[in-house]
Amino acid sequence: SNEQIALFTIFGGTGDLAKRKLYPSLFRLYRKGFLKERFAVIGTARREWTDDYFREVVKESLIDFDSSENELDSFASHFYYQSHNVTETEHYHNLKKLATALDEKYRLNQNRIFYLAMAPNFFGLITEHLKSEKIVTPDGFNRLIIEKPFGTDYNSAAKLNDEIRGAFEEDQIFRIDHYLGKEMIQNISAIRFGNNILESLWNNKYIDNVQVTLAEALGVEERGGYYDKSGALKDMIQNHTLQVVSLLAMEAPAIFTEKNIREEKIKALNSVRIYSPEEVKQNFVRGQYGAGKLAGKEFINYRDELNVDPQSETETFVAGKLMIDNFRWRGVPFYVRSGKQLTEKGTRINIVFKPTPINVFRSENETACQAQDTPRNILTIYIQPTEGFSLTLNGKEIGDGFNINPVKMDFRHSADTLDNSPEAYEKLILDCLKGDSTNFTHWDEVAQSWRIVDVIRHVWDQETTEFPNYASGTMGPQAAFDLLERDGFNWIWNP
Ligand code: NAD
């Protein structure tokens, strides 16, 4: 049977993440039979709630599902609430009592998943108590799921990691990067390692440049307070973007297993050039959105957003060029960009292949050097909101003469398939239940990502900005376009 057996303890059980993502994901796993009778969930937070009230909240989070009251009730009956201030040791005694009782009641084999859906400054404190108060069990499995952000730079991340490692081993720690739960991110490896016609060209002999865009069409909305202290570099580049880059750049693993994939990803990240301050200035640009208009809607300056410092120097846009110094990638720029309030929402990868060595279709009065290159072949991987991939190939234009014209072979998953595909959190929670940490970030990846990003942050922190420098509804500041033009390229995705 597929049934997974565990007790979940969700710290921050009254929070936004729990309601929006965790309870619906657990419900989907329940409907699919991965969770049946032998599971229970303890929600904890400071508020005083009863089990009944908690169950109502859980059921409310499931209103989008078309399900019977009966089904909702039997699912919600597995949920228990424990009021708990994570800073008070005696509260952990109550938690332990409840956990032990539920373990017996549902025959959970002492399997425990601790989900920390709250502010990271509590992580060390919670994990320390889980160990000292013996909520971590001796016999079952004990796994810890933690949310981003994992530190704010290398030093704070290392400190946080040391604290957590005081209670949990690396293989018990599941650091969530929800991008890794997305179907099309996992598909990057299928496209690469399942297609010889692509993988055999996947190197600096045939690839001109790689472009990764994570674009949002929205601004900070109500998250201004959090975002203003973070910015796009820490919020999007350090984690999601570098994860995508490592999947694109890694060597083929000997076999597609957790340990092998991880090793290859870490090696790829270790080859990303750490820039000198001078190189940072040449290769990374930042922006902050100003007022603008998009699809008939008016947008305000970032600096006028709720809970944002009116003089904020926080970047809402980053574009940069990464170089990967190894045999495969020497000389191939990986351009990355991410920003808020851009023209269109979407995560996309463009692999731009080199043109043919010479253009044989040039006119006779042109030399091979004078002629324009043939249009480049481009492999696009669409991560979201549409999912699929396309490849442009050159063909002859129908008609007189001999004109070369790119045509696009395009595959997109249907809306039906997408509706029925598991959501990122659902997949990741199931992976954790099964003990598979392939799609979570290893400490070595986190550490190296911070080293790459810290030097950029450091340079930027010492320079004043001229913000805002891009209008809402555009694809970022001019400097982001100049960055590629300087190298003779341009952004393939330019909505
Ligand atoms: P939230 O503010 O909605 O919830 C925080 C929870 O922590 C609440 O349940 C609160 O009661 C509890 N809490 C706070 N102090 C406590 C204490 N001393 N003792 C016990 N409980 C306490 O936050 P959220 O949006 O659910 O985010 C939780 C974590 O997940 C954060 O680290 C956030 O960065 C991360 N995250 C959230 C999202 C999201 O979509 N909301 C996405 C990615 C990452």
Residues whose N, C-alpha, C, O or C-beta is under 5 A from the ligand:
A	BS01	NAD	G12 G13 T14 G15 D16 L17 A18 T44 A45 R46 H84 N85 V86 T87 A117 M118 A119 P120 E147 K148 P149
